[in-house]
Amino acid sequence: MGKFKYRHSVWKIFIDDVVHLIENKLPLDEYLLIPVPISNQRRLERGFNQSEILCKNIYKLLKIPYNFKILFKIKNNNRQSSLSGEERINNPLNCYRVANHLKIVNKNILLIDDVNTTGSTINECSRVLSEYGVKTIHCITIAKRDLY
């Protein structure tokens, strides 16, 4: 069942803190929310993308526009949670692509993910997005997990 056990409501408890952080740090009218995508297979297994749910909730409260069709995942790579620290660094490489790249040229992106362990997923998504002329990319993750 995975880390969410089909309960996407668990993230609602973090939304107020995220919204407070965003509205105090960023000019809201200048950003586009983009969630870190999951593969089609993972979406079928889980039933949802937790980062999309976070984006929708941020939008409801702050009206920052979002687009779920800009960044997509082309590989169903190994789950980061099942890998060692070193393996996690290379696992997300070349897994993401941009569609509709004209929608992000000269835009400020707020990239949303659920958990950050090594930063490799966020780094790879940011790298791919930055190839298409975005102004800035800010990343927000809800949780930070340390490797032991």
C-alpha positions as CSV (number, residue, x, y, z in Angstrom):
1,M,0.0,0.0,0.0
2,G,2.9,2.4,0.4
3,K,3.6,5.3,2.6
4,F,0.1,6.9,2.3
5,K,-2.1,3.8,2.4
6,Y,-4.6,5.7,0.1
7,R,-5.1,8.4,2.7
8,H,-4.3,11.7,0.9
9,S,-5.9,13.8,3.7
10,V,-2.9,13.3,5.9
11,W,-1.2,16.3,4.1
12,K,-4.0,18.7,5.0
13,I,-2.4,19.2,8.4
14,F,0.6,20.8,6.8
15,I,-1.1,23.2,4.5
16,D,-1.5,26.1,6.9
17,D,2.2,26.1,7.6
18,V,3.1,25.9,3.9
19,V,0.7,28.7,3.0
20,H,2.0,30.9,5.8
21,L,5.6,30.3,4.5
22,I,4.7,31.1,0.9
23,E,2.7,34.2,1.5
24,N,5.4,35.7,3.7
25,K,8.3,34.9,1.4
26,L,7.1,35.1,-2.3
27,P,5.2,37.6,-4.5
28,L,2.2,35.3,-5.1
29,D,1.1,36.8,-8.4
30,E,4.5,36.0,-10.0
31,Y,4.6,32.2,-9.5
32,L,3.3,29.0,-11.1
33,L,2.9,25.9,-8.9
34,I,4.2,22.6,-10.4
35,P,4.0,19.3,-8.5
36,V,6.7,16.7,-8.7
37,P,5.1,14.1,-10.9
38,I,4.8,10.3,-10.3
39,S,4.7,7.6,-12.9
40,N,1.4,6.4,-14.3
41,Q,2.1,3.0,-12.6
42,R,2.5,4.6,-9.2
43,R,-0.6,6.7,-9.7
44,L,-2.6,3.6,-10.4
45,E,-1.1,1.8,-7.4
46,R,-1.6,4.8,-5.0
47,G,-4.7,6.3,-6.6
48,F,-3.3,9.9,-6.4
49,N,-0.2,12.1,-6.6
50,Q,0.3,13.6,-3.2
51,S,2.2,16.6,-4.7
52,E,-0.8,17.4,-6.9
53,I,-3.0,17.4,-3.8
54,L,-0.7,19.8,-2.1
55,C,-0.7,22.1,-5.1
56,K,-4.5,22.1,-5.2
57,N,-4.8,23.0,-1.6
58,I,-2.2,25.8,-1.9
59,Y,-4.2,27.1,-4.9
60,K,-7.5,27.0,-2.9
61,L,-5.9,29.2,-0.2
62,L,-3.6,31.5,-2.2
63,K,-4.9,31.4,-5.8
64,I,-1.4,30.7,-7.1
65,P,-2.0,29.1,-10.5
66,Y,-0.9,25.5,-11.0
67,N,-0.2,23.3,-14.0
68,F,0.0,19.5,-13.7
69,K,0.8,19.0,-17.3
70,I,4.1,20.8,-17.6
71,L,6.4,18.3,-15.9
72,F,5.9,14.6,-16.3
73,K,7.7,11.4,-15.4
74,I,8.8,9.1,-18.2
75,K,10.2,6.2,-16.2
76,N,8.9,4.1,-13.4
77,N,12.2,4.1,-11.5
78,N,12.8,2.4,-8.2
79,R,11.1,3.9,-5.2
80,Q,13.6,6.3,-3.4
81,S,12.5,4.9,0.0
82,S,13.8,1.5,-1.0
83,L,17.3,2.7,-1.9
84,S,20.6,3.6,-0.1
85,G,21.7,7.2,0.1
86,E,24.1,6.7,-2.8
87,E,21.6,4.9,-5.0
88,R,19.0,7.7,-4.3
89,I,21.3,10.3,-5.9
90,N,21.3,8.7,-9.3
91,N,17.8,7.1,-9.3
92,P,15.8,10.0,-10.6
93,L,18.3,11.1,-13.3
94,N,16.6,11.3,-16.7
95,C,13.2,10.4,-15.4
96,Y,11.5,13.7,-16.0
97,R,10.5,15.7,-19.1
98,V,8.8,19.0,-19.9
99,A,5.7,19.4,-22.1
100,N,4.3,22.7,-23.1
101,H,7.6,24.4,-22.4
102,L,6.4,27.8,-23.7
103,K,4.2,28.0,-20.6
104,I,7.3,28.2,-18.4
105,V,9.6,30.6,-20.3
106,N,10.4,33.6,-18.1
107,K,8.2,32.2,-15.3
108,N,8.9,31.8,-11.6
109,I,8.2,28.2,-10.6
110,L,7.2,26.9,-7.2
111,L,8.0,23.2,-7.3
112,I,6.1,21.1,-4.7
113,D,7.1,17.7,-3.4
114,D,6.2,15.7,-0.4
115,V,9.4,14.4,1.1
116,N,13.0,15.4,0.6
117,T,15.7,12.9,1.6
118,T,18.8,13.6,-0.6
119,G,17.3,16.3,-2.7
120,S,18.0,14.3,-5.9
121,T,14.4,14.3,-7.1
122,I,13.9,18.0,-6.6
123,N,17.3,18.7,-8.2
124,E,16.5,16.6,-11.2
125,C,13.1,18.2,-11.7
126,S,14.7,21.7,-11.3
127,R,17.4,20.8,-13.8
128,V,14.9,19.7,-16.4
129,L,12.7,22.8,-15.8
130,S,15.6,25.2,-16.0
131,E,16.5,24.0,-19.5
132,Y,13.5,25.9,-20.7
133,G,14.2,29.5,-19.7
134,V,12.4,29.7,-16.3
135,K,13.4,32.8,-14.2
136,T,13.6,31.1,-10.8
137,I,12.7,27.8,-9.2
138,H,11.7,27.7,-5.5
139,C,11.1,24.3,-4.0
140,I,8.9,23.3,-1.1
141,T,8.8,19.9,0.5
142,I,6.6,19.0,3.4
143,A,8.9,16.7,5.2
144,K,12.7,16.1,5.4
145,R,13.9,12.6,6.0
146,D,17.5,11.9,7.1
147,L,19.3,8.8,6.0
148,Y,20.7,6.8,8.9
